[in-house]
Amino acid sequence: MNKYNIVISPETIKSDLVTVSYSGQNIGIYSGMTQILSGGTNGQSILTGLTIPILLTETITDIGYYTPFDGAILQKDIINNFIFSSSTGTSKYTYYVYNTSDEFQKFIQFSNFTINWGDGSTTEQFNGLTPNSISHQYPSAIKKYTITMTQQTPWGTNIITKNISTPFTIPQSTNPKGTAYFVSNVGSWSATPVSYDFIFSGDQSNTITSQVSSSWTTVPFYVSGQTYSRLNDLAQYGPQQYLQGVPIIRDSQIFGVITNIAPLFTAYTIQNIDYYDYDDGTTVFFAESSGFTVDNITSEPIVKEEVLLKVIDQPQIQSDVYVERGKNSAYERIQRLGEVDNLGSLINYGYGFFNVEKKV
């Protein structure tokens, strides 16, 4: 979040000039800022029509770094943490607690966990980890409680608390679209605020079908052209490299297959694209195409790498330019003399390779 300090200088406001009488002469002076902002002689503020344009910026440091999500999500507090759940049905006064401490940390086995439900009931032992849970029935009343889980270890005690309310209700989002309100940079301070939604309708459903267009032709049309041969991608080990009708399997899926081996051409299919290799070295391909469909994109979640926030590196320039200095020979000049046959060629050879001195 950026903080802006707005300085309103009296020298830039013409409406704060007032006339006072001093020794029988009228003199124009500046009013104090307190009088300008709180009100003039008639009780009304004389500061009107003031607008301040605000520039909202976001740098790469604020955005952070994102990587594809591999499903191995972890919580920050791994040694002593829990989550709770309930329902809005008949068991809306029953809460379930799950110990989400990291079971893969070996030192957790030396821990002893206890639960205090916060309603005066007896503290319970809770050594089971997720997906095991422990439940508690609260009195049928509208009240707030604090659940406390204590972890006792040989090296110390850790305590974590979370607040709940009974009966359980589904939280209501007061600003589901992240609407930001601000005043336009035209008009006065009392101008009607305008707003901007941070989340639009396309963000509400993170599915492929919600992100693609339905305006494509139902009958695929063919796309053809010339390309390079990919027949070697279907080669196999053994005395016969290319086998007709034998599918090539990669990643548990059919990658391609040779459909016809003829004297004039070889036909094969790789990833639903048909190729024809002719004897003259020409390769032609044919593929079915349509509009933007669900087959064109892949839904892949990403997560923010919080450990890389505020990490900035200097720009790096990587170049693939290599300097080949060549080889030098002691007989190079003698060998190069064999490439000239007159004095003019000797002077102009190699942009002055030979040092030729002219004497008058």
Sine and cosine of phi, psi and omega as CSV:
sin_phi,cos_phi,sin_psi,cos_psi,sin_omega,cos_omega
0.00,0.00,0.75,-0.66,0.02,-1.00
-1.00,-0.06,0.62,-0.79,0.03,-1.00
-0.93,-0.37,0.80,-0.60,-0.04,-1.00
-0.91,-0.41,0.77,-0.64,0.10,-1.00
-0.97,-0.24,0.90,-0.43,-0.03,-1.00
-1.00,-0.09,0.87,-0.50,0.01,-1.00
-0.96,-0.27,0.87,-0.49,0.04,-1.00
-0.97,-0.25,0.95,-0.31,-0.08,-1.00
-1.00,-0.02,0.68,-0.73,0.03,-1.00
-0.87,0.49,-0.47,0.88,-0.04,-1.00
-0.93,0.37,-0.30,0.95,-0.04,-1.00
-0.98,-0.21,0.02,1.00,-0.02,-1.00
-0.92,-0.40,0.91,-0.42,-0.04,-1.00
-0.99,0.17,-0.42,0.91,-0.11,-0.99
-0.98,0.20,-0.05,1.00,0.00,-1.00
-0.99,-0.10,0.14,0.99,0.07,-1.00
-0.98,0.20,0.82,-0.58,0.02,-1.00
-0.82,-0.57,0.39,-0.92,-0.03,-1.00
-0.95,-0.30,0.79,-0.61,0.03,-1.00
-0.82,-0.58,0.39,-0.92,0.00,-1.00
-0.98,-0.19,0.80,-0.60,0.00,-1.00
-0.69,-0.72,0.89,-0.45,0.00,-1.00
0.84,0.55,0.62,0.78,0.05,-1.00
0.99,0.15,0.10,1.00,0.01,-1.00
-0.86,-0.51,0.60,-0.80,0.05,-1.00
-0.99,0.10,0.82,-0.58,-0.06,-1.00
-0.81,-0.59,0.74,-0.68,0.06,-1.00
-1.00,0.04,0.81,-0.59,0.01,-1.00
-0.76,-0.65,0.28,-0.96,0.07,-1.00
-1.00,0.08,0.68,-0.73,0.09,-1.00
-0.97,0.23,0.37,-0.93,0.08,-1.00
-0.94,0.34,0.50,-0.87,-0.01,-1.00
-0.89,0.46,-0.49,0.87,0.04,-1.00
-0.89,0.46,-0.67,0.74,0.01,-1.00
-0.94,0.35,-0.58,0.81,-0.01,-1.00
-0.91,0.42,-0.69,0.73,-0.08,-1.00
-0.99,0.14,-0.53,0.85,-0.07,-1.00
-1.00,-0.05,-0.44,0.90,0.02,-1.00
0.54,-0.84,0.50,-0.87,0.02,-1.00
-1.00,0.01,-0.42,-0.91,-0.04,-1.00
-0.93,0.37,-0.45,0.89,0.00,-1.00
-1.00,-0.08,0.20,0.98,0.05,-1.00
0.99,0.11,-0.01,1.00,0.00,-1.00
-0.95,-0.31,0.55,-0.83,0.03,-1.00
-0.94,0.35,0.71,-0.70,0.02,-1.00
-1.00,-0.09,0.08,1.00,0.04,-1.00
-0.99,-0.12,0.98,-0.17,-0.03,-1.00
-0.76,-0.65,0.32,-0.95,0.06,-1.00
0.92,0.40,0.40,0.92,-0.03,-1.00
-1.00,-0.03,0.81,-0.58,0.05,-1.00
-0.81,-0.59,0.55,-0.84,-0.02,-1.00
-0.79,-0.61,0.94,-0.34,0.07,-1.00
-0.95,0.30,0.69,-0.72,-0.03,-1.00
-0.89,-0.47,0.78,-0.63,0.05,-1.00
-0.98,-0.21,0.89,-0.47,0.03,-1.00
-1.00,-0.06,0.86,-0.51,-0.03,-1.00
-0.82,-0.57,0.38,-0.92,0.05,-1.00
-0.54,-0.84,0.84,-0.54,-0.03,-1.00
-1.00,-0.08,0.18,-0.98,0.01,-1.00
-0.90,0.44,-0.43,0.90,0.04,-1.00
-0.93,0.38,-0.62,0.79,0.01,-1.00
-0.95,0.31,-0.59,0.81,-0.03,-1.00
-0.93,0.38,-0.65,0.76,-0.01,-1.00
1.00,0.00,-0.12,-0.99,-0.03,-1.00
-0.87,-0.49,0.71,-0.71,-0.04,-1.00
-0.88,-0.48,0.58,-0.81,0.06,-1.00
-0.73,-0.69,0.40,-0.92,0.05,-1.00
-0.85,0.52,0.66,-0.75,-0.05,-1.00
-0.99,0.13,0.83,-0.55,-0.03,-1.00
-0.99,-0.11,0.09,1.00,0.03,-1.00
1.00,-0.01,-0.24,0.97,-0.03,-1.00
-1.00,0.01,0.94,0.33,-0.02,-1.00
-1.00,0.09,0.65,-0.76,-0.01,-1.00
-0.77,-0.63,0.43,-0.90,0.07,-1.00
-1.00,-0.09,0.33,-0.95,-0.04,-1.00
-0.94,0.33,-0.74,0.68,0.00,-1.00
-1.00,0.07,0.98,-0.19,-0.13,-0.99
-0.98,-0.20,-0.22,0.98,-0.08,-1.00
-0.99,-0.16,-0.35,0.94,-0.01,-1.00
-0.37,-0.93,1.00,-0.09,-0.02,-1.00
-0.42,-0.91,0.43,-0.90,0.04,-1.00
-0.48,-0.88,0.34,-0.94,0.13,-0.99
-0.82,-0.57,0.38,-0.92,0.00,-1.00
-0.77,-0.63,0.36,-0.93,0.01,-1.00
-0.49,-0.87,0.30,-0.95,0.07,-1.00
-0.34,-0.94,-0.24,-0.97,0.01,-1.00
-0.58,-0.82,0.27,-0.96,-0.01,-1.00
-1.00,-0.07,0.11,0.99,0.00,-1.00
-0.99,0.11,-0.66,-0.75,-0.02,-1.00
-0.95,0.32,-0.34,0.94,-0.04,-1.00
-0.97,-0.23,0.60,0.80,-0.05,-1.00
-0.96,0.28,-0.12,0.99,0.10,-1.00
-0.97,-0.25,0.05,1.00,0.03,-1.00
-0.97,-0.24,0.81,-0.58,-0.01,-1.00
-0.90,-0.43,0.63,-0.78,0.03,-1.00
-0.92,-0.38,0.70,-0.72,-0.01,-1.00
-0.88,-0.47,0.73,-0.68,0.01,-1.00
-0.89,-0.46,0.80,-0.60,0.03,-1.00
-0.99,0.14,0.96,-0.29,-0.05,-1.00
-0.99,-0.16,0.33,0.94,0.09,-1.00
-0.87,0.49,0.56,-0.83,-0.13,-0.99
-0.93,0.37,0.93,-0.37,-0.03,-1.00
-0.96,0.29,-0.27,0.96,-0.03,-1.00
-0.99,0.11,-0.11,0.99,0.10,-0.99
-1.00,0.10,0.86,-0.51,-0.13,-0.99
-0.89,0.46,-0.51,0.86,-0.07,-1.00
-0.96,0.28,-0.17,0.99,0.03,-1.00
-0.90,0.43,-0.47,0.88,-0.03,-1.00
-0.93,0.38,-0.25,0.97,0.07,-1.00
-1.00,-0.04,0.14,0.99,-0.07,-1.00
-0.98,-0.18,0.50,-0.87,0.09,-1.00
-0.82,-0.58,0.88,-0.48,-0.07,-1.00
-0.97,-0.24,0.64,-0.77,0.09,-1.00
-0.75,-0.67,0.49,-0.87,-0.01,-1.00
-0.88,-0.47,0.79,-0.61,0.15,-0.99
-0.93,-0.37,0.90,-0.44,-0.13,-0.99
-0.98,0.19,-0.18,0.98,0.10,-1.00
0.99,0.15,0.15,0.99,0.02,-1.00
-0.91,-0.42,0.29,0.96,0.01,-1.00
1.00,0.04,-0.02,1.00,0.01,-1.00
-0.97,0.23,0.15,-0.99,-0.06,-1.00
-0.94,0.35,0.66,-0.75,0.06,-1.00
-0.92,0.40,0.67,-0.74,-0.07,-1.00
-0.91,-0.41,0.53,-0.85,0.12,-0.99
-0.97,0.25,0.64,-0.77,-0.05,-1.00
-0.55,-0.84,1.00,0.09,-0.04,-1.00
-0.97,-0.22,-0.07,1.00,0.03,-1.00
-0.98,0.17,0.64,-0.77,0.01,-1.00
-0.98,-0.20,0.23,-0.97,0.03,-1.00
-0.82,0.58,0.71,-0.71,0.29,0.96
-1.00,-0.02,0.10,1.00,0.06,-1.00
-0.93,0.36,0.49,-0.87,-0.04,-1.00
-0.63,-0.78,0.22,-0.97,0.08,-1.00
-0.75,-0.67,0.65,-0.76,-0.10,-0.99
-0.88,-0.48,0.33,-0.94,0.02,-1.00
-0.51,-0.86,0.68,-0.73,0.02,-1.00
-0.99,-0.16,0.88,-0.48,0.02,-1.00
-1.00,-0.03,0.36,-0.93,0.05,-1.00
-0.88,0.47,0.48,-0.87,-0.02,-1.00
-0.98,0.22,0.99,0.13,-0.02,-1.00
-0.41,-0.91,0.42,-0.91,0.07,-1.00
-0.99,0.12,0.96,-0.29,-0.10,-0.99
-0.39,-0.92,0.31,-0.95,0.05,-1.00
-0.93,-0.37,0.64,-0.77,0.00,-1.00
-0.75,-0.67,0.30,-0.95,0.05,-1.00
-0.85,-0.53,0.89,-0.45,0.05,-1.00
-1.00,0.01,0.77,-0.63,-0.04,-1.00
-0.86,-0.52,0.82,-0.58,0.11,-0.99
-0.93,-0.37,0.80,-0.61,-0.05,-1.00
-0.92,-0.38,0.75,-0.67,0.06,-1.00
-0.93,-0.37,0.88,-0.47,0.03,-1.00
-0.96,-0.27,0.83,-0.56,-0.01,-1.00
-0.77,-0.64,0.27,-0.96,0.05,-1.00
-0.88,0.48,-0.36,0.93,-0.04,-1.00
-0.97,-0.24,0.04,1.00,0.06,-1.00
0.46,-0.89,-0.06,-1.00,-0.04,-1.00
-0.85,-0.53,0.72,-0.69,0.05,-1.00
-0.87,-0.49,0.67,-0.74,-0.05,-1.00
-0.77,-0.64,0.70,-0.72,0.08,-1.00
-0.71,-0.71,0.64,-0.77,-0.03,-1.00
-0.79,-0.61,0.51,-0.86,0.08,-1.00
-0.59,-0.80,0.63,-0.78,-0.07,-1.00
-1.00,-0.09,0.63,-0.77,0.06,-1.00
-0.75,-0.67,0.26,-0.97,0.05,-1.00
-0.76,-0.65,0.63,-0.78,0.07,-1.00
-0.90,-0.43,0.61,-0.80,-0.09,1.00
-0.96,0.29,0.31,-0.95,-0.04,-1.00
-0.93,0.37,0.73,-0.68,0.06,-1.00
-0.74,-0.67,0.46,-0.89,0.02,-1.00
-0.97,0.25,0.82,-0.58,0.00,-1.00
-0.87,0.49,0.66,-0.75,0.03,-1.00
-0.97,-0.23,0.77,-0.64,0.02,-1.00
-0.99,0.16,0.84,-0.55,0.00,-1.00
-0.98,0.21,-0.34,0.94,0.00,-1.00
-0.58,-0.81,0.96,0.29,-0.14,-0.99
-0.91,0.42,-0.47,0.88,-0.03,-1.00
-0.99,-0.13,0.08,1.00,0.01,-1.00
0.89,0.45,0.69,0.73,-0.06,-1.00
-0.95,0.31,0.80,-0.60,0.05,-1.00
-0.95,-0.30,0.73,-0.68,-0.01,-1.00
-0.94,-0.34,0.66,-0.75,0.04,-1.00
-0.46,-0.89,0.28,-0.96,-0.06,-1.00
-1.00,-0.08,0.69,-0.73,0.00,-1.00
-0.90,0.44,0.42,-0.91,-0.02,-1.00
-1.00,0.08,0.30,0.95,0.11,-0.99
-0.82,-0.57,0.53,-0.85,0.00,-1.00
1.00,-0.07,-0.33,-0.94,-0.05,-1.00
-0.97,-0.26,-0.06,-1.00,-0.01,-1.00
-0.89,0.46,-0.44,0.90,-0.05,-1.00
-1.00,0.00,0.27,0.96,0.00,-1.00
-0.90,0.43,0.45,-0.89,-0.02,-1.00
-0.91,0.42,0.81,-0.58,-0.01,-1.00
-0.91,0.42,0.57,-0.82,0.12,-0.99
-0.95,-0.31,0.27,-0.96,-0.11,-0.99
-0.70,-0.72,0.27,-0.96,0.03,-1.00
-0.56,-0.83,0.77,-0.64,0.00,-1.00
-1.00,0.04,0.83,-0.56,0.04,-1.00
-0.94,0.33,-0.56,0.83,0.01,-1.00
-0.94,-0.35,0.82,-0.57,0.05,-1.00
-0.97,-0.24,0.05,-1.00,-0.15,-0.99
-0.87,0.49,-0.52,0.85,-0.02,-1.00
-0.93,0.36,-0.31,0.95,0.01,-1.00
-1.00,0.09,-0.22,0.98,-0.11,-0.99
-0.96,0.28,-0.41,0.91,-0.01,-1.00
-0.83,-0.56,0.93,-0.36,-0.03,-1.00
-1.00,-0.07,0.88,0.47,0.05,-1.00
-0.82,-0.58,0.40,-0.92,-0.03,-1.00
-0.91,0.41,-0.66,0.75,-0.06,-1.00
-0.90,0.44,-0.41,0.91,0.01,-1.00
-0.99,0.11,-0.20,0.98,-0.08,-1.00
-0.96,-0.28,-0.08,1.00,-0.04,-1.00
-0.94,-0.33,0.32,-0.95,0.01,-1.00
-1.00,-0.02,0.50,-0.87,0.02,-1.00
-1.00,-0.10,0.06,1.00,-0.04,-1.00
-1.00,-0.01,0.97,0.23,0.11,-0.99
-0.69,-0.72,0.35,-0.94,-0.04,-1.00
-0.97,0.25,0.65,-0.76,0.00,-1.00
-0.98,0.22,-0.37,0.93,0.04,-1.00
-0.98,-0.22,0.93,-0.37,-0.05,-1.00
-0.89,0.46,0.59,-0.81,0.08,-1.00
-0.95,-0.31,0.45,-0.89,-0.10,-0.99
-1.00,-0.01,0.64,-0.77,0.11,-0.99
-0.88,-0.48,0.79,-0.61,-0.05,-1.00
-0.74,-0.68,0.28,-0.96,0.01,-1.00
0.12,-0.99,-0.03,-1.00,0.03,-1.00
-0.98,-0.19,0.54,-0.84,-0.03,-1.00
-0.44,-0.90,-0.16,-0.99,0.05,-1.00
-1.00,-0.01,0.46,-0.89,-0.02,-1.00
-0.93,0.37,0.66,-0.75,0.07,-1.00
-0.87,-0.49,0.36,0.93,-0.04,-1.00
-0.89,0.46,-0.53,0.85,-0.01,-1.00
-0.91,0.42,-0.35,0.94,0.05,-1.00
-0.93,0.38,-0.29,0.96,-0.01,-1.00
-0.96,-0.28,0.15,0.99,0.00,-1.00
-0.94,0.33,0.55,-0.83,0.00,-1.00
-0.82,-0.57,0.32,-0.95,0.05,-1.00
-0.97,0.25,0.46,-0.89,0.04,-1.00
0.85,-0.53,0.01,-1.00,-0.03,-1.00
-0.92,0.39,-0.45,0.89,0.01,-1.00
-0.90,-0.44,0.95,-0.32,-0.09,-1.00
-0.93,0.36,-0.67,0.74,-0.14,-0.99
-0.92,-0.39,0.86,-0.51,-0.02,-1.00
-0.89,-0.45,0.81,-0.58,-0.02,-1.00
-0.97,0.22,0.73,-0.68,0.07,-1.00
0.99,0.15,0.09,1.00,0.00,-1.00
-0.98,-0.22,0.93,-0.36,-0.04,-1.00
-0.93,0.38,0.56,-0.83,0.10,-1.00
-0.99,-0.16,0.85,-0.52,-0.08,-1.00
-0.98,-0.20,0.77,-0.64,0.10,-1.00
-0.67,-0.74,0.75,-0.67,-0.01,-1.00
0.81,0.59,0.67,0.74,0.06,-1.00
0.90,0.43,0.33,0.95,0.04,-1.00
-0.73,-0.68,0.40,-0.92,0.02,-1.00
-0.96,0.27,0.90,-0.44,-0.01,-1.00
-0.99,0.11,-0.68,0.74,-0.02,-1.00
-0.10,-0.99,0.15,-0.99,0.00,-1.00
-0.40,-0.92,0.59,-0.81,0.10,-1.00
-1.00,0.08,0.86,-0.50,-0.09,-1.00
-1.00,-0.08,-0.44,0.90,-0.04,-1.00
-0.37,-0.93,0.77,-0.64,0.10,-0.99
-0.90,-0.44,0.97,-0.23,-0.07,-1.00
-0.90,-0.44,0.26,-0.97,0.00,-1.00
-0.88,0.48,-0.57,0.82,-0.09,-1.00
-0.99,-0.11,-0.37,0.93,-0.04,-1.00
-0.40,-0.92,0.29,-0.96,0.10,-1.00
-0.82,-0.57,0.81,-0.58,-0.02,-1.00
-0.96,-0.29,0.69,-0.73,0.03,-1.00
-0.45,-0.89,0.31,-0.95,-0.03,-1.00
-0.80,-0.60,0.77,-0.64,0.05,-1.00
-0.77,-0.63,0.89,-0.45,0.04,-1.00
0.78,0.62,0.79,0.62,0.10,-1.00
0.91,0.40,0.32,0.95,0.10,-1.00
-0.89,-0.45,0.80,-0.60,-0.04,-1.00
-1.00,0.02,0.73,-0.68,0.01,-1.00
-0.85,-0.53,0.56,-0.83,0.07,-1.00
-0.74,-0.67,0.91,-0.42,0.04,-1.00
-0.99,-0.15,0.87,-0.49,0.01,-1.00
-0.99,-0.12,0.28,-0.96,-0.06,-1.00
-0.91,0.42,-0.43,0.90,-0.01,-1.00
-0.99,0.14,0.13,0.99,0.03,-1.00
1.00,-0.02,0.02,1.00,0.00,-1.00
-1.00,0.08,0.66,-0.75,0.07,-1.00
-0.84,-0.55,0.81,-0.58,0.00,-1.00
-0.90,-0.44,0.63,-0.77,0.02,-1.00
-0.84,-0.54,0.44,-0.90,0.08,-1.00
-0.70,-0.71,0.73,-0.68,-0.01,-1.00
-0.61,-0.79,0.59,-0.81,0.08,-1.00
-1.00,0.09,0.73,-0.69,-0.03,-1.00
-0.74,-0.67,0.33,-0.94,0.04,-1.00
-0.48,-0.88,-0.35,-0.94,0.01,-1.00
-0.99,0.17,-0.36,-0.93,-0.02,-1.00
-0.99,0.16,0.97,-0.24,-0.09,-1.00
-0.90,-0.44,-0.01,-1.00,-0.01,-1.00
-0.93,0.37,-0.26,0.97,0.02,-1.00
-0.98,0.17,-0.14,0.99,-0.07,-1.00
-1.00,-0.04,-0.28,0.96,-0.06,-1.00
-0.75,-0.66,0.32,-0.95,0.01,-1.00
-0.77,-0.63,0.76,-0.65,0.03,-1.00
-0.99,0.10,0.89,-0.47,-0.05,-1.00
-0.69,-0.72,0.91,-0.41,-0.02,-1.00
-0.94,0.33,0.46,-0.89,0.05,-1.00
-0.78,-0.62,0.44,-0.90,0.02,-1.00
-0.78,-0.62,0.47,-0.88,0.00,-1.00
-0.99,0.12,0.74,-0.68,0.08,-1.00
-1.00,0.08,1.00,-0.03,-0.08,-1.00
-0.91,0.41,-0.42,0.91,-0.01,-1.00
-0.92,0.38,-0.33,0.95,-0.02,-1.00
-0.99,-0.14,0.06,1.00,0.06,-1.00
-0.91,0.41,0.60,-0.80,-0.01,-1.00
0.92,0.39,0.21,0.98,0.05,-1.00
-0.99,-0.13,0.88,-0.48,-0.04,-1.00
-0.81,-0.58,0.74,-0.67,0.01,-1.00
-0.91,-0.42,0.47,-0.88,0.04,-1.00
-0.93,0.36,0.55,-0.83,0.03,-1.00
-0.86,0.50,0.66,-0.75,0.00,-1.00
-0.89,-0.46,0.71,-0.71,0.03,-1.00
-0.93,-0.36,0.89,-0.45,0.00,-1.00
-0.95,-0.32,0.77,-0.63,-0.06,-1.00
-0.82,-0.58,0.60,-0.80,0.03,-1.00
-0.97,-0.24,0.43,0.90,-0.02,-1.00
-1.00,0.08,0.81,-0.58,0.02,-1.00
-0.90,-0.44,0.67,-0.74,-0.01,-1.00
-0.97,-0.23,0.89,-0.46,0.04,-1.00
-0.98,-0.19,0.94,-0.34,-0.10,-1.00
-0.98,0.22,-0.24,0.97,0.04,-1.00
0.99,0.15,-0.11,-0.99,-0.02,-1.00
-0.87,-0.50,0.63,-0.77,0.02,-1.00
-0.95,-0.31,0.63,-0.77,0.01,-1.00
-0.81,-0.59,0.59,-0.81,0.02,-1.00
-0.92,0.39,-0.38,0.93,-0.03,-1.00
-0.97,-0.22,0.31,0.95,-0.06,-1.00
-0.89,0.45,-0.71,0.70,-0.03,-1.00
-0.91,0.42,-0.61,0.79,0.01,-1.00
-0.92,0.39,-0.64,0.77,0.02,-1.00
-0.92,0.40,-0.60,0.80,-0.01,-1.00
-0.94,0.33,-0.41,0.91,0.06,-1.00
-0.89,0.45,-0.44,0.90,0.04,-1.00
-0.95,0.32,-0.14,0.99,-0.02,-1.00
-0.99,-0.13,-0.02,1.00,0.02,-1.00
-0.87,-0.49,0.52,-0.86,-0.04,-1.00
-0.78,-0.63,0.00,1.00,0.06,-1.00
-0.45,-0.89,0.11,-0.99,-0.07,-1.00
-0.92,0.38,-0.61,0.79,0.01,-1.00
-0.89,0.46,-0.66,0.75,0.04,-1.00
-0.92,0.40,-0.56,0.83,0.02,-1.00
-0.91,0.42,-0.63,0.78,-0.01,-1.00
-0.94,0.33,-0.67,0.75,-0.09,-1.00
-1.00,0.03,-0.08,1.00,-0.11,-0.99
-0.90,0.43,0.78,-0.62,0.12,-0.99
0.84,0.55,0.57,0.82,0.01,-1.00
0.81,0.59,0.75,0.66,0.05,-1.00
1.00,0.05,0.57,0.82,0.01,-1.00
-0.90,0.44,-0.66,0.76,0.02,-1.00
-1.00,-0.08,0.66,-0.75,0.03,-1.00
-1.00,0.08,0.98,-0.20,-0.03,-1.00
-0.95,-0.31,0.87,-0.49,0.01,-1.00
-0.99,-0.17,0.76,-0.65,0.03,-1.00
-0.99,-0.13,0.81,-0.59,0.01,-1.00
-0.92,-0.39,0.69,-0.72,0.01,-1.00
-0.99,-0.15,0.00,0.00,0.00,0.00
